[in-house]
Amino acid sequence: MKEMKKLKSLILLLTTLFILQGCYNKGQDSISTDDITGTLAKGTVLEAIVTAYEEDGTVIGIDSTIEDSTYSIPSNGYTGKVKVVSYISKYKDEKSGLETTVAKLQLNAISTITSTDAIVNVTAVTQVAAELLGIDEDISLLDLSEDTIVNMNKGVALALTSGEYDPTKESITILSNGDNNLTDTSANRYGLALSAISADSNITSASDDMANRDKVNAALDKIVALFREDNITELSSVMTIGLTESNTSLTDTNRSIVPLSASTITDLNHTGSLDDITGATASLALPIDEKITATGISGSPYAYIENGLISIDGGTNYSAGSIKLPDGNVTIKLKYTPSDQPGTTTLTKLSIKDKFLDFNVTTADSNKSTIMSYADTNGTNPSILIATDYTSAGIILPADVDILTDLNNF
């Protein structure tokens, strides 16, 4: 449980932004929703094997025909949380332009797919998010909520690109040294971040596959460590230097990464008591009465909500996942979203930087039934009816009814 709390707290560290100015766009406008598909970006990937897994670890399918940074795996009708694992053996390095061999470089993405959105990109950015979610500790997707997954992916993209998007879903610009005159788009910013991370790997040989893999892993491990340490200053330095080295022909305007001021919050409080909720209707989002106030906000941090919805400053539109906060003091309204499983308890949690509020929500048990049995009081005649309530969670409490006494008092 401590590890899960630590995992969720990492999302709070991802609100310092970098403006990366954005080369050709690798679009994903046409897609068969029968396939899990996406961009596999480590430069342009020339050889790789990609495997998709259901949330319980069951293999959905494999694509071993990667030639141009795209993959496609039949979904077989699966929807929900998904892990996509790639093993890259050859790619074109953004900085050197070399067609580089590498010994089974593993990049991962943790995301969700639906019947209408089965895109899952796999990149260095999604790998950072996957590591922060605990993929190296073999965490089960069953232990991660969809909100936690989306918030982490968006948080990493926000910190590295100042882009407000899910990197497992967003179109990607794959850069090569010499690209110039970029327009400011999320796809270009995404590509610039990947290029900067690639440059930090400092690949100098096209054929030393073991060394190349170790260099890439070391660069990614350094970035993950900086996130965990909340070392924004050093993270900014790594990305700035990397971008400068990776694309020497960029103009100063295109190359610059301008760190925004660090975001802060003074306090997060509420009126009344933020009590746990029982007997909630399955999957029905309802507002809580308590007024929540965030004070002393600067630098436009994000508020993250898990198992719920959020609205700010009297707005009637509620957002899932996260919402960007204006500077100053902000009034927040929440709706909780119960589980669709009877008798299940979930945690609704609001997080802003290092401040949070949370409460439990238990879905009403729809499977309640009563079992009757008889007992003797005088050794000969049964006079006590014992009523025992059963639910999906088990026995609630035996309730004794004295039949003779009740009849005499009728």
LUMBA-145774 format. One record per residue (C-alpha): residue in one letter; x, y, z. Coordinates in steps of 0.5 Angstrom, whole numbers, plus 2048, in hexadecimal, padded with zeros to 3 digits. Last residue first. Layout:
aXYZ
...
END
This chain:
f79D7F0824
n7A07EF82B
n79F7E882C
l7A17E6824
d7A87EA825
t7A97E682C
l7A87E0829
i7AC7E1822
d7B27E4826
v7B67E7820
d7BE7E6820
a7C27EA81C
p7C87E7819
l7CD7EC816
i7D17EE810
i7D37E780D
g7D77E8807
a7DA7ED802
s7D57EB7FC
t7CF7EC802
y7CC7E7807
d7C77EA80C
t7C57E5812
a7BE7E4814
i7BE7DF81A
l7B77DD81C
i7B67DC823
s7B07D8826
p7B27D0824
n7AE7CC829
t7B27C682D
g7B87C9831
n7B57CF834
t7B87D482F
d7B97D0829
a7BC7D3823
y7B97D481B
s7BD7D7815
m7BC7DC810
i7C17DF80A
t7C07E6808
s7C37E9801
k7C77EE7FF
n7CA7EE7F8
s7C97F57F6
d7CF7F87FB
a7CF7FF7FB
t7D68027F8
t7DB8047FE
v7DE80B7FD
n7E480C801
f7E7814802
d7ED818800
l7F081F800
f7F78207FE
k7FD8257FE
d8048247FB
k8028277F4
i7FB8277F4
s7F78207F5
l7F081E7F6
k7EF8177F8
t7E88137F7
l7EA80C7FA
t7E68067F8
t7E28017FC
t7DE7FB7F9
g7D87F87FB
p7D57F87F4
q7DA7F97EF
d7D87FF7EA
s7DD8037EF
p7DB8097F1
t7DD8107EE
y7DD8167F2
k7DC81D7F0
l7E08237F2
k7DF82A7F3
i7E582F7F3
t7E68367F5
v7ED8397F3
n7F183E7F6
g7F78427F2
d7FA83F7EC
p7F583B7E7
l7F58337E8
k7F582E7E2
i7F18287E2
s7F28217E3
g7EF81A7E2
a7E881B7E1
s7E58227E0
y7DE8257E2
n7DB82B7DF
t7D682F7E3
g7DB8347E5
g7DB8377EC
d7E28397ED
i7E58327EB
s7E282B7E9
i7E58247EA
l7E281D7E9
g7E48167ED
n7E78107EE
e7EE8147EE
i7EE81B7ED
y7F581F7EB
a7F58277EC
y7FB82A7E7
p7FF82F7E9
s7FF8367E6
g8058397E8
s80283C7EF
i7FD83A7F3
g7FC83D7FA
t7F683A7FC
a7F28347FA
t7EB8347FD
i7E682E7FD
k7DE82F7FF
e7DB828802
d7D58267FF
i7D78207FB
p7D58207F4
l7D28197F1
a7D58157EB
l7D180E7EA
s7D68087E9
a7D28047EE
t7CD8087F2
a7D18097F9
g7CF8067FF
t7D5808803
i7D880F803
d7DF811807
d7DE81880A
l7E281E808
s7DF82280E
g7DD82980E
t7E182E80A
h7E782C806
n7EE82E805
l7F482E800
d7FA832802
t800836800
i8008347F9
t8068357F4
s8088347ED
a8108357EB
s81183B7E6
l8118397DF
p8178357DC
v8188387D5
i81B8337D0
s81E8367CA
r8208327C4
n81B8357BF
t81C83C7C1
d82483B7C1
t8238387BA
l8248317B9
s82A82F7B5
t82D82B7BB
n8278267BC
s8298217C2
e82E8257C5
t82A82B7C7
l8248277C9
g8288237CD
i82B8297D1
t82482C7D2
m8218257D4
v8278237D9
s82782A7DC
s81F82A7DD
l8208247E1
e8258277E5
t82182D7E7
i81B8287E8
n81E8247ED
d8178217F0
e81B81B7F2
r8178167EF
f81781A7E9
l81E81A7E9
a81F8137EA
v81B8127E4
i81F8167DF
k8258137E2
d82280C7E0
l82080E7D9
a8278107D8
a82A80A7DB
n8268067D7
v8288097D0
k82F8087D2
d82E8017D4
r82B7FF7CD
n8308037C9
a8367FF7CD
m8327F87CC
d8317FA7C4
d8387FC7C2
s8367FD7BB
a8348047B9
s8398077BE
t83980E7C1
i83380E7C5
n8338147CA
s82D8117CE
d82B8197D0
a82A81A7C9
s8248157C9
i8218197CF
a82181F7CB
s81F81C7C5
l8198197C8
a8178207CB
l8188237C4
g81381E7C2
y80E81F7C7
r80E8277C6
n80D8267BE
a8078217BF
s8048267C5
t80582C7BF
d8098327BF
t80C8327B8
l8138307B6
n8178347B2
n81D82F7B2
d81E8277B1
g8268267B0
n8278217B5
s82181C7B5
l81A81D7B8
i8148187B9
t80E81C7BA
i8098197BE
s8018187BE
e7FE8187C5
k7FB8127C8
t80180E7CD
p8038157CE
d7FD8187D1
y7FC81F7D0
e7FD8267D3
g8048287D0
s80982B7D5
t80E8267D1
l8128237D6
a80E8257DD
l8078247D9
a80981E7D6
v80B81B7DC
g80481D7DF
k80081B7DA
n8028147DA
m8028147E2
n7FB8177E2
v7F88117DD
i7FB80C7E0
t7F880E7E7
d7F280F7E4
e7F18097E1
s7F28067E8
l7F98027E9
d7F97FB7EE
l7F67F77E8
l7FB7FA7E4
s8007F57E8
i8077F87EA
d80D7F47E8
e8117F97EC
d8147FB7E5
i80D7FD7E3
g80C8017E9
l8088077E7
l80E80C7E7
e8118077E2
a80B8077DD
a80C80E7DD
v81380E7DB
q8118097D6
t80C80D7D3
v8118137D2
a81680E7CF
t81180C7CA
v80B8077C9
n80580A7C6
v7FE8077C8
i7F88087C3
a7F28037C4
d7ED8097C5
t7E68077C2
s7E48007C6
t7E98037CC
i7F08027CD
t7F48047D4
s7FB8067D5
i8028037D7
a8078047D2
n80E8007D2
l8158017CF
q81A7FB7CF
l8207FC7CB
k8217F57C9
a8297F57C8
v82A7FC7C3
t82B7FD7BC
t82C8047BA
e82A8067B3
l82E80D7B4
g82B8147B3
s8308167B9
k82B81A7BD
e8248177BB
d8278107BB
k82480B7B6
y8218057B9
k8237FD7BA
s8227F87BF
i81C7FB7C3
y8187F67C8
s8117F97C9
v80C7F87CE
v8057FB7CE
k8017FA7D5
v7F97FB7D4
k7F47FE7D9
g7ED7FD7D6
t7EA7FA7CF
y7EB7F37CC
g7E77F17C6
n7ED7ED7C3
s7F17F37C3
p7F57F17BD
i7FC7F47BD
s7FF7FA7B9
y8067FD7B9
t8098037B6
s8108067B6
d8118047AF
e8147FD7AF
i8107F97B4
t80E7F27B2
s80E7EF7B9
d8077F17BB
i8057ED7C1
g7FE7EB7C4
i7F97EC7CA
v7FE7E87CF
t7FA7E87D6
g7FE7EC7DB
d7F87ED7DF
e7F77F47DC
e7F77F17D5
y7FE7F17D2
a8017F47CB
t8077F17C8
v80C7F57C4
i8127F27C0
a8177F77BD
e81B7F97B7
l81B8007B3
v8198057B8
t81980C7B6
g81C8107BC
k81A80B7C2
a81380C7C0
l80E8067C0
t80880A7BD
g8018077BE
t7FC8017BD
i7F87FC7C1
d7F37FA7BB
d7EC7F97BB
t7EB8007BB
s7EE8017B4
i7F28077B4
s7F280D7AF
d7F48147B3
q7FA8117B6
g7FF8167B3
k8078167B3
n80881E7B3
y80E8207AF
c8128257B3
g81182D7BF
q8128317C5
l81382E7CB
i8108327D1
f81282F7D7
l80D82E7DD
t80E82C7E5
t8078297E6
l80A8217E7
l80B8207EE
l80481F7F0
i8048197EC
l8098167F0
s8058167F6
k8018107F2
l80780C7F2
k80880D7F9
k80180C7FB
m8028057F7
e8088037FB
k806805802
m800800800
END
